[in-house]
């Protein structure tokens, strides 16, 4: 089983809802969730998706004028936070 | 994931237990923690309204703010930010307070009242959920107060500074600060205990981000139950806390509940108003206090709106009392609903126009 996933974060809830709509129409697996705590202290909504769909999703966001804040890769086991940190450092 | 659930239930549980303890040590019954009531008491203590029974500089509030501030600083999450429709936030905060004071409590006190058997709070909860549902419809249509941007660091320190000023005024008690001699404002846990409880809640909620409005919103909007577990934690632990520490006050029913009335329609509408405003703001009063502590100047403006709302609510006789809701309060709730909905529609209209002009928005 994969032990990481990716999330898109947004400046507004509306874009999160739009993203879900657009991606679902194209059968890209996506799920809305509260923004993971590791990413931010805000309490907004993020879109979870498999990391391998990243390029496709970023293209779709551009095409549909969806403004997003950032893309993050999240380690599922929160005890291994160093991994997430490593990735964000290499960005 | 399981770890997350334990954390969120525990943070709710902490609020529940501390609320019960604060009542045990002197706070008014079912008001161990009530963010709306406490800001109202602070507005009274500062003399912004002259309702003699609800004036006290509640140290729990500076506790929430400084607890959040300290935790955010320690974790490197303190960020000055703002500029997301501050005026509209002020107005939404204003009417959120009016709705809460007609119901007699913020959404957190609603849960605490429910946990002590006050069934009027159940009517309030239905209203709150209805309000959140209405707010969500605006979100779905594209409502947004706009994204916040980085601000000069100094502006983020506003609320922590206000919190410290309030504590100094509380401890030095100069002649121009009002302290109730009777009524709810005169009932208070010792300062050290109240401040300590506030600091603990502030620090923990900065980590777990629990919010009454966010919890219910996420269930309806994205079918996510994470924060709901926190709300359940508040309820269960407040219930247990009350049964252990305040058993003599526990009473199931509608009649004769402390600092409550059983005017069902206005309990419902008051909380519906609070619910819509809280969703459009992106957080209940408790959450706004936490955000203000971590440098969110939009939340700070919202809090000033809450305090202005509290001052007007008592100056104009809008706030309810255990005898019920007066005519002024009813008119204010109706006006509040009209204004809050107008803000919703107004923002939607503006967003639609921007999209049309920019040729963007084929996606909506």
Interface residues (C-beta under 8 A of the other chain):
Chain A: X11 X12 X13 X14 X17 X18 X21 X22 X32 X33 X34 X37 X41 X42 X43 X44 X45 X64 X65 X66 X76 X78
Chain B: X1 X3 X4 X72 X77 X139 X140 X142 X143 X144 X146 X147 X206 X207 X208 X209 X211 X214 X218 X221 X222 X224 X226 X227 X282 X283 X287 X294 X360 X361 X362 X363 X364
